[in-house]
Amino acid sequence: MTKPRQVSPGDVEAAISSLKQRLEETAAGGGPQRVDCSPENIEQGLARLVLTLLELLRQLLERQAIRRMEGGSLADQEIENMGAALMKLEAKIQELAGHFGLTLADLNLDLGPLGNLLEK
């Protein structure tokens, strides 16, 4: 069992100061992007949210497929089928994004201090 890390009062003050600064930046408009769901563009905002989730899942599936392939647990035909399916899914996401006037860059939400949702 690991020993709990000791935190000094200075560390706490520095963390509080950092959080205050982030809150001020967010209040000034420097915060994460938001999905604009106004009545005029609710369809595009909803499409952006759904396609972002689909792209995230596609990337996770791709990483899992690579791990399984490198681990040797897939036959050649399974690798071929999985690759084709992932390519079709990627093409469909791009097609749907284009239909709603979105690019793949629009699907990459900024999560503030956590960074971007999707890898570049």
N, C-alpha and C positions, 0 to 999 in steps of 0.2 A: 504494500500500500504506500502511495506517495505522500509525502509530508505536504500539508497545505502551504501555499506561498504566503509569506508575510507581506502585507501592504502597508506602506507608510502613509501618514496623513498627507504628505506631499504628493504621493501617487494619486490619492483620492481627489485632491484639489486639482491636479492636472487633468484627470479624467472628467471632472465636472466642467472645467474650463473648456475642454475639447467638445463636450456635448453642447454647451451653451453656444459655442461658435458654430457648430453644425446647425443648431436650431435657428440661429440668426441668418445663416446662409439660406436655409430652406425657406424662412419667412420672406427673404429678399428675392425669392424666385430662383435660387441656385440649386434647388432640391431636385429630386428625381422627377422624371417625366410622369405625366398622368395620362391615362386613356381618356380622351375627350369624348364624353358621351352626352353631348348636347342633343336636343331634339332634331337639329338639322343633320347631324352626322352620327346618329346612334348606330346605324348599320355598320359603318366603317369602324367605329370604336369597338363594337362587339366582335367584328371580324378580326380586328387586330389582336384582341385579347385571346380569342379562340385559336388563331393561327400561331400566336406566340407559344401557347401551351402545346400545340401540336409539334412545333419545331423543337421545343425543349424535349419532348418525349422522343422525337425522331433521333435527336443527338444522343440521348441516353441509350436508346436501342442500338445505335451504331457503335457506341463505346462498348456495350455489353457483347455485341457480335464480335468485335475485334478481340476482346479478352477471351472469348470462347474459341475463336479461331487460333489465337496464339497459344492457347492451352491445349490445343489438339483434340478438343472434344467434338469437333464437327467433321463430317465426311465432306468430300469435295462437292458433291451435289448439294448438300445443305448450305455450304458456303456460297455456292452459285445462286441458289434460290433466295437466300437472305440478302445478298448483294443486290439482286434484281428488285426485290421487294422494297428495300431501303431507297433505291434510286427512283422507283415509281412514286414512293411517298414524298420524296423531296421534290420531284417534278410537280406533283399535285399541289403541294403547299405553295410552290412558286406560282402555279397557275391561279390558284385561288387568291393569293396576295395580289397578283396583277389585276384580277377581276375587280377587286375593291380599291385599286389605286395605291397599293402598298408595295414597298420594297422589302427585301429581307432585313435591311438595316432598320426599318420601322418596327420590326418585330423584336428587336433587341432592347428590352426595357432597361433603363438605368435604375439600379437599386440603391443609389446613393453610396454610402460608405461600403456597402457590400460589393460594389462594382456592377458590371452588366450581367443580365440574366443569362444570355447566351454567349458562348465563346465566339471569338472573331472568326 
